[in-house]
Amino acid sequence: MRKILLFIFTIFMLTFYSCSKEHNVSVIKKKPATITWNEENINFAESSQWCLSRSNRWIAMTNYSQKTQYYIEWEGGMSEGIKSNPMFKISKNGNGPTNQNITTLELKSDGINCTLTFLGKNGESGVLTFPLSN
């Protein structure tokens, strides 16, 4: 009987203690897909007719009406960290892809959004942010 009373008292105290304090919980929200490369910035939620396709080692943002595509590929999957053999290509106005010569690609994730940060050989920089799920 003592064990049962002690158990009930413990549950009561834990409940009372946890409910008596204010708890601030940060909420992480999905961010719309965006890409920034040098002076160019595209918010895919605002720009119409963009679609985002991705795999475990690449991502492509395509606008069929503009015949434009941004394509980033790497080795190392979707785990966080610096990725090896990064490749970034841009195709515009239906022309063939041009290689952007990036040297560094880093992937970070908060579990809801993913951010790819990349640097070019000539000091260019870029950031791609996209939600991990729709």
N, C-alpha and C positions, 0 to 999 in steps of 0.2 A: 504494500500500500504506500509506503514511503517513497518508493521509486516512482510510482505513478504520480504522486503529488509533486515530487521534485521535477519530473518531466513536464507536467502541466505548468508549474511555476516558471520553469526555464523558457518554455514556449511563450508564456505571457510576457516575460521580461524582454525577450528578443523582439516580440511584436511591438511592445510599447516603446522600446528603444529605437527601433527602426522607423516607427511612425512619428516619433517626436522630433526628429531632425529634418531640416529641409535638405532636399537632395536636388542638385542641379545636374540635369542630364543634357549633354550636348547632342543635338540632332544633326546628323549628316544627311544632306539632301543631294539628290541627283543633280548634276550640272549638265547643261546642254553641251553637245559636242562643239568644240571650237579648235581652230588651228591658227597659229601665228607663226609667220616665217618672214623675218626681216620686217619690212613695213606693211606687209599684207596680213590682214586679220579677217577671218571668216567665222561667223557664228552660224552653225548649221541649223539652229532652231529658227533663226530669223531669215536666213536665205532659203528661198524655196527650191524645191526639186533636187536637194542634196540627199544622198543616201550613204550610209556608213556600213561597210562590210569588214568583218575582222575574223581572224583566226588566232591560233595560239602564238604565232610568230610574225604576223603582219596585220596591217590595217589599211584600208583604202576608203577614201572619201571621194565620191563620184557625183558629178552633175552632168547628166546626159544631154540636157538642152544646151549647155555651154560647152560640151565636149571637153570637160576638164576633170582631171583626177589627180589627187595627192595620194601617194603610195609609200608606206614606210614598212620596211622588213628588217628582221633581226634574228639572231640566234639566242636561245635561252628561255623561250616560253614567256608566260605571263607573270613569272615571279618578279619580285621587286629587285632592283639593282641595275648596275651598268650592264648593257647588252653588248655582245660581241658581233662583229661584222654588220654594223648598221648600214642600211641603204635607204635613201630618200629620193624619190623621183616625182617630177611634176610633168603632167601632160596638159597643155592648154590649146584650146581652139582646134582640137582634132589633130594637132601635131604629135609626133612621137615623143616619148618620155625623155626628159633631160635629167641627168644625175646631178644631185645637189651637193655631193661630196661631203657628207657629214662624217665627223670623226668620233663623236661621243653620243650615245643614246642611253638615257636613264629612265627606267620605269618606276613609278611610285603609285601606290594604291591605298585608299582608305577603306576598301571593301565595297564601296558603292561607285566611286569614280576612279578613273585611271588617268594618270598624267605621264606623258612621254616628253622629256626635255632633251633637245638635241642641239649640237653645236657643229657649225661648218668649219672647213679648213681656213676660210678667209675671215673668221670672226663673226659669221652669221650665226643667228640663234633662232630656235623655234620651240614652240610648246604646242602639244596636242592634248586636249582633255576630252574624255568621253565617258559616258556612264557604262558600267560593266553589264547592265541589263536594261532592257527597254521597259 
